[in-house]
Amino acid sequence: MVFLFFQQALISVGDFEKSSDWSIIRAEVREAISLIVYPPGSSCFAINPTKHGNGVKPIKEACMIALRDRFGWNLETSTNYATRSPGKVDATKVVDNHLFALEWETGNISSSHRAVNKMILGLLRGVFLGAALVLPSRKLYPYLTDRIGNYEELEPYFDVWRSVLIKDGFLAIFVIEHDQVDSSIPTIAKGTDGRALI
C-alpha cells in the first residue's frame, strides 16, 4: 500500500476539521491511498529506484478509481467560480450542497501552486466546503517523473496561503511515500493504468 507519510491542515477556519464529515472524508481518502500497491498483486507499494523513472498518473488514477467505486466520489468535476474556469477538480464529494475537493499532484511545482490556488479560490467563493492536495514527499520525488511537485518544495509558501482571509473553510495536505525500494521490479509506466495498482 502507498504509505501516507503524514497529513496536516494548512487552513482550518470554522468547525469543519472537527466535524463527522471530515472524519468520513479523511478515512475514505486514507483508505483509497492505502489500497494502492505495486507491483500488482503485492501487499505493499514498492518502487524501482530509477531516477525519474516512474510514472505518476497510474498512482493517482488508482486512488481516483477507489474513491469513485468504493465511496461514490465524482471524478473530473467541472468548476466555474472565476472569471475564467480554473479547470476540473480531480475528485469531489458532495457535503451539504457544497463540494469537498481533492487534487492529486501529477505535474511540476508550478502545477502544485495552481492546484492550491484553485482550491483556495473555491473556498473563498463558497463553492468548496473543504479541499485537500495529495503530493509526494521529497523521499519519493527522485523516483518519479522529473520535476514533479512535492511537499518540501511547496512548504515554504504555506504562510502565504494561510494569510488568505477565509470566513469558513478547510484545506489539508496529504503527503505520500513508498513502502520500500526494489530495483528488481519494473518501473511504473508513465500511462494511466490505475486499475492495475489496486
MIMAR-282648 format. One record per residue: residue in one letter; x, y, z of N, C-alpha, C, O, CB in turn. Coordinates in steps of 0.2 Angstrom, whole numbers, padded with zeros to 4 digits, always signed. Glycine has a CB too. Layout:
N
AXYZXYZXYZXYZXYZ;...
//
This chain:
198
M+0004-0006+0000+0000+0000+0000+0004+0006+0000+0010+0006+0003-0005+0000+0006;V+0002+0012-0003+0005+0018-0003+0005+0020+0004+0000+0020+0008+0002+0023-0007;F+0011+0022+0007+0012+0025+0014+0010+0032+0014+0013+0036+0011+0019+0023+0016;L+0005+0033+0018+0003+0040+0020+0008+0043+0025+0007+0042+0031-0004+0041+0023;F+0013+0047+0022+0018+0049+0026+0016+0053+0032+0018+0052+0038+0024+0053+0022;F+0012+0058+0030+0008+0062+0035+0003+0067+0032+0003+0067+0026+0013+0067+0039;Q-0001+0069+0036-0007+0074+0034-0007+0080+0039-0007+0079+0045-0013+0070+0033;Q-0008+0086+0036-0009+0091+0040-0014+0096+0038-0015+0096+0031-0002+0095+0041;A-0017+0100+0042-0022+0105+0040-0017+0112+0038-0014+0114+0042-0027+0107+0045;L-0018+0114+0032-0015+0120+0030-0019+0126+0032-0017+0131+0035-0013+0120+0023;I-0026+0126+0031-0030+0131+0033-0036+0127+0037-0039+0122+0034-0033+0135+0027;S-0038+0130+0042-0044+0127+0046-0047+0133+0049-0046+0135+0055-0042+0122+0051;V-0053+0136+0046-0057+0141+0049-0064+0138+0049-0067+0136+0044-0056+0148+0044;G-0067+0139+0055-0073+0136+0056-0073+0129+0060-0068+0127+0062-0077+0135+0050;D-0078+0125+0059-0079+0119+0063-0078+0113+0059-0078+0107+0061-0086+0119+0066;F-0076+0113+0052-0076+0108+0048-0071+0102+0050-0072+0096+0050-0074+0110+0041;E-0065+0105+0053-0060+0100+0055-0062+0095+0060-0060+0090+0061-0054+0103+0057;K-0067+0098+0064-0070+0094+0070-0076+0090+0068-0079+0086+0072-0071+0098+0076;S-0078+0090+0062-0085+0088+0060-0084+0080+0058-0079+0078+0057-0087+0091+0054;S-0090+0077+0058-0090+0070+0056-0089+0069+0049-0087+0064+0046-0097+0067+0058;D-0091+0075+0045-0090+0075+0038-0082+0074+0036-0080+0070+0032-0093+0081+0034;W-0078+0078+0040-0071+0077+0039-0068+0071+0041-0064+0068+0038-0067+0083+0042;S-0071+0068+0046-0069+0061+0049-0070+0056+0043-0066+0052+0042-0072+0059+0055;I-0076+0056+0040-0078+0052+0035-0073+0053+0029-0071+0048+0026-0085+0052+0033;I-0073+0059+0027-0069+0060+0021-0061+0058+0022-0058+0055+0017-0069+0068+0019;R-0059+0060+0027-0052+0058+0029-0051+0051+0029-0046+0048+0026-0050+0061+0036;A-0055+0047+0032-0055+0040+0032-0055+0037+0025-0052+0032+0023-0060+0037+0036;E-0060+0040+0020-0060+0037+0014-0054+0039+0009-0052+0035+0006-0066+0041+0010;V-0051+0045+0010-0045+0046+0007-0039+0042+0009-0036+0039+0005-0043+0054+0008;R-0039+0041+0015-0033+0037+0018-0034+0030+0015-0029+0027+0013-0034+0037+0026;E-0040+0027+0015-0041+0020+0013-0040+0020+0005-0037+0015+0003-0048+0018+0014;A-0042+0025+0002-0041+0025-0006-0033+0025-0007-0031+0021-0011-0044+0031-0009;I-0030+0029-0003-0022+0029-0004-0019+0022-0002-0015+0020-0005-0019+0034+0000;S-0022+0019+0004-0019+0013+0006-0020+0007+0002-0016+0002+0002-0022+0011+0013;L-0025+0008-0003-0026+0002-0007-0021+0001-0013-0021-0004-0017-0033+0003-0010;I-0017+0007-0014-0013+0007-0020-0007+0002-0018-0003+0004-0014-0011+0014-0022;V-0006-0003-0022+0000-0007-0022+0004-0008-0028+0001-0006-0034-0002-0014-0019;Y+0010-0009-0027+0015-0011-0033+0020-0015-0031+0023-0014-0026+0017-0004-0036;P+0022-0020-0035+0019-0022-0041+0012-0025-0040+0010-0027-0035+0023-0027-0045;P+0008-0025-0045+0001-0028-0045+0001-0035-0041+0005-0039-0043-0002-0028-0052;G-0004-0035-0037-0004-0042-0033+0000-0042-0026-0001-0047-0023-0003-0047-0037;S+0004-0037-0025+0008-0037-0019+0004-0034-0014-0002-0032-0015+0015-0033-0020;S+0007-0034-0008+0003-0031-0002+0006-0024+0000+0005-0022+0006+0003-0036+0004;C+0011-0022-0004+0014-0016-0002+0015-0011-0008+0013-0013-0014+0021-0017+0002;F+0018-0005-0007+0019-0001-0013+0027+0000-0013+0030+0004-0010+0016+0006-0012;A+0030-0004-0018+0037-0004-0019+0038+0000-0025+0034+0001-0029+0040-0011-0019;I+0044+0003-0026+0046+0007-0031+0053+0006-0034+0058+0005-0030+0045+0015-0030;N+0054+0005-0040+0060+0004-0043+0064+0011-0042+0062+0016-0044+0060+0002-0051;P+0070+0011-0039+0073+0017-0038+0077+0020-0044+0082+0024-0043+0078+0016-0032;T+0075+0019-0050+0077+0023-0055+0076+0030-0055+0070+0032-0054+0075+0020-0062;K+0081+0034-0056+0080+0041-0055+0075+0044-0061+0076+0043-0067+0086+0045-0056;H+0070+0047-0059+0064+0050-0063+0061+0044-0068+0059+0046-0073+0067+0055-0067;G+0061+0038-0065+0060+0033-0070+0052+0030-0069+0050+0026-0073+0064+0027-0068;N+0048+0033-0064+0042+0030-0063+0036+0035-0065+0037+0041-0063+0041+0028-0056;G+0031+0033-0068+0025+0037-0069+0021+0039-0063+0021+0035-0058+0021+0034-0074;V+0018+0044-0063+0014+0047-0058+0006+0045-0059+0003+0044-0054+0015+0054-0056;K+0004+0046-0065-0003+0046-0066-0006+0039-0064-0012+0039-0062-0004+0047-0074;P-0003+0033-0065-0006+0027-0063-0007+0027-0056-0012+0024-0053-0002+0021-0065;I-0003+0030-0052-0004+0030-0045-0010+0034-0043-0014+0032-0039+0003+0033-0041;K-0010+0040-0046-0016+0045-0045-0022+0041-0047-0027+0041-0043-0015+0051-0049;E-0022+0038-0053-0028+0035-0055-0031+0029-0051-0037+0029-0050-0027+0032-0062;A-0026+0026-0048-0028+0020-0043-0032+0023-0037-0037+0020-0035-0022+0017-0041;C-0030+0029-0035-0034+0032-0029-0040+0035-0032-0045+0034-0028-0029+0038-0026;M-0041+0038-0037-0047+0040-0040-0052+0035-0041-0058+0036-0040-0046+0044-0047;I-0050+0029-0044-0054+0024-0045-0057+0021-0038-0063+0020-0038-0051+0018-0049;A-0053+0021-0033-0055+0018-0027-0060+0023-0024-0065+0021-0021-0049+0017-0022;L-0059+0030-0024-0064+0035-0022-0070+0034-0025-0076+0034-0022-0061+0042-0022;R-0070+0033-0032-0077+0033-0036-0080+0026-0034-0086+0027-0033-0075+0034-0043;D-0077+0021-0035-0080+0014-0035-0082+0012-0028-0087+0009-0027-0076+0009-0038;R-0078+0014-0023-0080+0012-0016-0084+0017-0012-0088+0015-0008-0073+0011-0012;F-0083+0023-0013-0086+0029-0009-0090+0034-0013-0093+0038-0010-0080+0032-0006;G-0091+0033-0019-0096+0037-0023-0094+0044-0024-0098+0048-0026-0102+0037-0019;W-0087+0045-0024-0085+0052-0026-0086+0053-0034-0086+0048-0038-0077+0053-0025;N-0086+0059-0036-0086+0061-0043-0079+0063-0045-0076+0066-0042-0091+0067-0044;L-0078+0061-0051-0071+0062-0054-0071+0068-0060-0076+0068-0063-0068+0056-0057;E-0066+0071-0060-0065+0076-0065-0071+0081-0065-0075+0082-0070-0065+0073-0072;T-0073+0084-0060-0078+0089-0059-0077+0095-0062-0072+0098-0060-0080+0089-0051;S-0081+0098-0066-0081+0104-0069-0082+0110-0064-0087+0109-0060-0085+0105-0075;T-0079+0115-0064-0080+0120-0059-0080+0127-0063-0076+0128-0068-0075+0121-0053;N-0084+0132-0061-0084+0138-0064-0086+0143-0059-0092+0146-0058-0090+0138-0070;Y-0081+0146-0055-0082+0150-0050-0077+0156-0050-0076+0160-0046-0081+0147-0043;A-0074+0157-0056-0070+0163-0058-0071+0166-0064-0075+0163-0068-0062+0160-0057;T-0068+0171-0066-0069+0175-0072-0068+0170-0078-0071+0170-0083-0064+0181-0073;R-0063+0166-0077-0061+0160-0082-0061+0154-0078-0059+0154-0072-0054+0161-0085;S-0064+0148-0081-0064+0142-0077-0057+0140-0075-0052+0140-0079-0067+0136-0081;P-0056+0138-0068-0050+0136-0066-0048+0129-0067-0043+0127-0066-0050+0137-0058;G-0053+0126-0071-0051+0119-0073-0055+0114-0069-0058+0115-0063-0044+0117-0073;K-0055+0108-0071-0058+0102-0067-0055+0100-0061-0048+0101-0061-0059+0096-0072;V-0058+0098-0056-0055+0095-0050-0055+0088-0050-0060+0084-0053-0060+0098-0044;D-0049+0085-0048-0048+0078-0049-0054+0074-0046-0057+0069-0049-0042+0076-0046;A-0056+0075-0040-0062+0071-0037-0065+0076-0032-0062+0080-0029-0059+0065-0033;T-0072+0075-0031-0076+0079-0027-0081+0075-0023-0083+0069-0026-0080+0085-0031;K-0083+0077-0017-0088+0073-0014-0093+0079-0011-0091+0084-0009-0085+0069-0008;V-0100+0077-0012-0105+0082-0010-0106+0082-0003-0107+0076+0000-0111+0081-0014;V-0106+0087+0000-0107+0088+0008-0111+0094+0009-0109+0100+0008-0100+0089+0012;D-0117+0093+0011-0122+0098+0012-0122+0104+0007-0122+0110+0008-0120+0102+0019;N-0124+0101+0001-0124+0106-0005-0118+0110-0007-0118+0114-0011-0130+0111-0004;H-0113+0108-0004-0106+0110-0006-0102+0105-0008-0104+0099-0008-0103+0114+0000;L-0096+0106-0010-0091+0101-0013-0085+0101-0008-0082+0106-0006-0089+0102-0020;F-0083+0095-0007-0076+0094-0004-0072+0092-0010-0073+0087-0014-0075+0088+0001;A-0066+0095-0012-0062+0094-0017-0055+0091-0016-0052+0093-0011-0061+0101-0021;L-0053+0086-0020-0047+0083-0019-0043+0083-0026-0045+0082-0031-0048+0076-0017;E-0037+0086-0025-0032+0086-0031-0026+0082-0029-0023+0082-0024-0030+0093-0032;W-0024+0078-0034-0018+0073-0033-0013+0076-0038-0014+0076-0044-0020+0066-0035;E-0007+0078-0036-0002+0082-0040+0001+0077-0045+0004+0072-0043+0003+0085-0035;T+0001+0078-0051+0005+0074-0056+0009+0079-0060+0012+0076-0065+0000+0071-0061;G+0009+0085-0059+0013+0090-0063+0019+0093-0059+0021+0090-0054+0009+0096-0065;N+0022+0098-0062+0028+0101-0059+0026+0105-0053+0020+0106-0051+0032+0105-0064;I+0031+0109-0050+0029+0113-0044+0024+0119-0046+0021+0121-0041+0036+0115-0041;S+0025+0121-0052+0020+0126-0054+0013+0124-0054+0008+0127-0052+0022+0129-0061;S+0012+0118-0056+0006+0114-0056+0003+0114-0049-0003+0114-0047+0006+0108-0059;S+0008+0112-0044+0006+0112-0037+0003+0119-0034-0002+0119-0031+0012+0110-0033;H+0006+0124-0036+0004+0131-0034-0003+0132-0037-0007+0135-0034+0009+0136-0036;R-0004+0130-0044-0010+0132-0047-0016+0128-0043-0021+0130-0042-0010+0130-0054;A-0014+0121-0041-0019+0117-0038-0021+0120-0031-0027+0120-0030-0016+0110-0037;V-0017+0122-0027-0018+0125-0021-0022+0132-0022-0027+0133-0019-0012+0127-0017;N-0020+0136-0027-0024+0142-0028-0031+0141-0030-0035+0144-0028-0020+0146-0034;K-0032+0136-0035-0038+0134-0037-0043+0132-0031-0049+0134-0031-0038+0128-0042;M-0040+0128-0026-0044+0126-0021-0046+0132-0016-0051+0132-0013-0041+0120-0017;I-0041+0136-0015-0042+0142-0010-0047+0146-0013-0051+0149-0010-0035+0145-0009;L-0047+0147-0020-0052+0152-0023-0059+0149-0022-0064+0152-0021-0050+0152-0031;G-0059+0142-0023-0066+0139-0022-0068+0139-0015-0074+0140-0014-0065+0131-0023;L-0063+0140-0010-0065+0141-0003-0068+0148-0002-0073+0150+0001-0059+0140+0002;L-0064+0153-0005-0066+0160-0005-0073+0161-0008-0077+0165-0006-0061+0164-0008;R-0074+0158-0013-0081+0158-0017-0086+0155-0014-0092+0155-0016-0080+0156-0024;G-0085+0151-0009-0090+0147-0005-0092+0141-0009-0098+0138-0007-0096+0151-0004;V-0089+0139-0014-0090+0133-0018-0088+0126-0014-0091+0121-0014-0087+0133-0025;F-0082+0127-0012-0079+0121-0008-0080+0122-0001-0078+0128+0002-0072+0120-0010;L-0082+0117+0003-0083+0117+0010-0076+0115+0013-0074+0118+0018-0088+0112+0012;G-0072+0111+0009-0065+0109+0011-0062+0107+0005-0065+0106+0000-0066+0104+0017;A-0055+0106+0006-0051+0103+0000-0045+0100+0003-0043+0101+0008-0050+0109-0005;A-0042+0096-0002-0036+0093+0000-0031+0092-0006-0034+0091-0011-0037+0086+0004;L-0025+0092-0005-0020+0091-0010-0016+0085-0008-0014+0084-0002-0015+0097-0011;V-0015+0080-0013-0010+0074-0011-0004+0075-0016-0005+0076-0022-0014+0068-0013;L+0002+0075-0013+0008+0075-0016+0013+0071-0013+0013+0070-0007+0010+0083-0017;P+0019+0069-0017+0024+0065-0014+0028+0069-0009+0029+0075-0010+0028+0062-0020;S+0032+0065-0005+0037+0068-0001+0043+0069-0005+0044+0066-0011+0038+0063+0005;R+0048+0072-0002+0055+0073-0006+0058+0066-0006+0062+0065-0011+0059+0078-0002;K+0057+0062-0002+0060+0055-0002+0057+0051-0008+0061+0047-0011+0058+0051+0004;L+0051+0052-0010+0048+0048-0016+0050+0052-0022+0051+0049-0027+0041+0047-0015;Y+0050+0058-0022+0051+0063-0028+0056+0060-0033+0055+0061-0039+0053+0069-0025;P+0063+0058-0031+0068+0057-0035+0066+0051-0040+0069+0051-0046+0074+0055-0032;Y+0062+0047-0038+0060+0041-0042+0054+0042-0047+0052+0037-0051+0059+0035-0038;L+0051+0048-0046+0045+0049-0051+0047+0054-0056+0053+0056-0057+0040+0053-0046;T+0042+0055-0061+0043+0060-0066+0047+0066-0064+0046+0069-0059+0037+0061-0070;D+0052+0068-0068+0056+0073-0067+0052+0080-0065+0048+0081-0069+0061+0075-0073;R+0054+0083-0060+0052+0089-0058+0045+0089-0055+0041+0094-0055+0052+0094-0063;I+0042+0083-0053+0036+0083-0050+0035+0087-0044+0040+0087-0040+0034+0075-0049;G+0029+0090-0043+0028+0094-0037+0029+0090-0031+0027+0084-0031+0021+0097-0037;N+0032+0092-0025+0032+0088-0019+0032+0093-0013+0032+0099-0014+0039+0085-0019;Y+0031+0090-0008+0029+0093-0001+0035+0098+0000+0033+0104+0002+0028+0089+0004;E+0041+0096+0000+0046+0100+0003+0047+0107-0001+0049+0112+0001+0053+0097+0003;E+0046+0106-0008+0046+0112-0012+0040+0117-0011+0041+0123-0012+0047+0110-0019;L+0034+0114-0009+0028+0118-0008+0028+0121-0001+0025+0127+0000+0022+0114-0009;E+0031+0118+0004+0030+0120+0011+0032+0127+0012+0029+0131+0016+0034+0116+0015;P+0038+0130+0009+0039+0137+0011+0034+0142+0009+0034+0148+0012+0046+0139+0007;Y+0029+0140+0005+0024+0145+0003+0018+0145+0007+0013+0148+0006+0022+0144-0004;F+0018+0140+0012+0012+0139+0016+0009+0145+0020+0003+0147+0020+0013+0133+0021;D+0014+0149+0022+0012+0155+0026+0008+0160+0021+0004+0164+0024+0018+0159+0029;V+0010+0160+0015+0006+0164+0010-0001+0162+0010-0006+0167+0010+0009+0164+0003;W-0003+0156+0009-0009+0153+0009-0013+0154+0015-0019+0155+0016-0010+0146+0006;R-0009+0153+0021-0013+0154+0027-0015+0161+0029-0019+0162+0033-0008+0151+0033;S-0012+0166+0025-0014+0173+0027-0020+0175+0023-0022+0180+0024-0008+0177+0025;V-0022+0171+0018-0029+0172+0015-0034+0173+0020-0035+0168+0024-0030+0167+0009;L-0038+0178+0019-0044+0179+0024-0050+0175+0022-0054+0177+0017-0046+0186+0025;I-0051+0169+0024-0056+0165+0023-0061+0165+0029-0059+0163+0034-0054+0157+0021;K-0068+0166+0027-0073+0166+0033-0074+0159+0036-0075+0158+0042-0079+0169+0030;D-0074+0154+0031-0075+0147+0033-0072+0143+0028-0074+0143+0022-0083+0146+0034;G-0068+0138+0030-0065+0134+0025-0059+0130+0028-0057+0131+0033-0063+0137+0019;F-0058+0124+0024-0053+0120+0027-0049+0117+0021-0051+0115+0016-0056+0114+0030;L-0042+0117+0022-0038+0114+0017-0032+0110+0020-0029+0112+0024-0034+0120+0013;A-0032+0104+0018-0027+0099+0020-0022+0097+0015-0023+0097+0009-0031+0093+0023;I-0016+0094+0018-0011+0092+0013-0010+0084+0015-0009+0083+0021-0005+0096+0014;F-0010+0080+0010-0008+0073+0012-0002+0072+0008-0001+0073+0002-0014+0068+0009;V+0003+0069+0012+0010+0068+0009+0011+0060+0009+0010+0057+0014+0015+0071+0013;I+0013+0058+0003+0013+0050+0002+0021+0048+0001+0025+0052-0002+0009+0048-0004;E+0022+0042+0002+0029+0039+0001+0028+0032-0001+0022+0029+0000+0033+0040+0007;H+0033+0029-0003+0033+0022-0005+0035+0018+0002+0037+0021+0007+0039+0020-0010;D+0033+0011+0002+0035+0007+0007+0042+0005+0007+0045+0004+0012+0030+0001+0008;Q+0044+0003+0001+0051+0001+0000+0053+0002-0007+0049+0003-0011+0051-0006+0002;V+0060+0002-0008+0063+0002-0015+0065-0005-0017+0067-0009-0012+0069+0007-0015;D+0064-0007-0023+0066-0013-0026+0068-0013-0033+0064-0012-0037+0060-0018-0025;S+0075-0013-0034+0077-0012-0041+0076-0018-0045+0077-0018-0051+0085-0011-0040;S+0073-0023-0043+0071-0029-0047+0064-0029-0050+0063-0033-0054+0072-0036-0043;I+0060-0024-0048+0053-0023-0051+0053-0018-0057+0058-0014-0057+0048-0021-0046;P+0049-0019-0061+0048-0014-0067+0047-0007-0064+0044-0006-0059+0043-0016-0072;T+0049-0002-0068+0046+0005-0066+0039+0005-0068+0036+0002-0072+0051+0010-0070;I+0036+0010-0064+0029+0011-0066+0028+0015-0072+0031+0020-0073+0025+0015-0060;A+0024+0012-0077+0023+0015-0083+0021+0022-0083+0017+0024-0078+0019+0011-0088;K+0023+0027-0087+0020+0034-0087+0014+0034-0091+0013+0038-0096+0026+0038-0090;G+0009+0030-0089+0002+0030-0093-0003+0031-0088-0002+0035-0083+0001+0023-0096;T-0009+0028-0089-0014+0029-0084-0018+0022-0082-0024+0022-0081-0020+0033-0088;D-0014+0017-0082-0017+0011-0080-0018+0010-0072-0014+0006-0069-0013+0005-0082;G-0022+0014-0069-0023+0015-0062-0026+0008-0059-0024+0007-0053-0026+0021-0060;R-0030+0005-0063-0034-0001-0060-0029-0006-0058-0031-0010-0054-0039-0003-0065;A-0023-0006-0062-0019-0012-0061-0015-0011-0054-0012-0016-0051-0013-0012-0066;L-0016-0005-0051-0012-0004-0045-0017-0004-0038-0014-0003-0033-0009+0003-0045;I-0023-0007-0039-0027-0008-0033-0030-0015-0034-0034-0017-0029-0033-0003-0033;
//
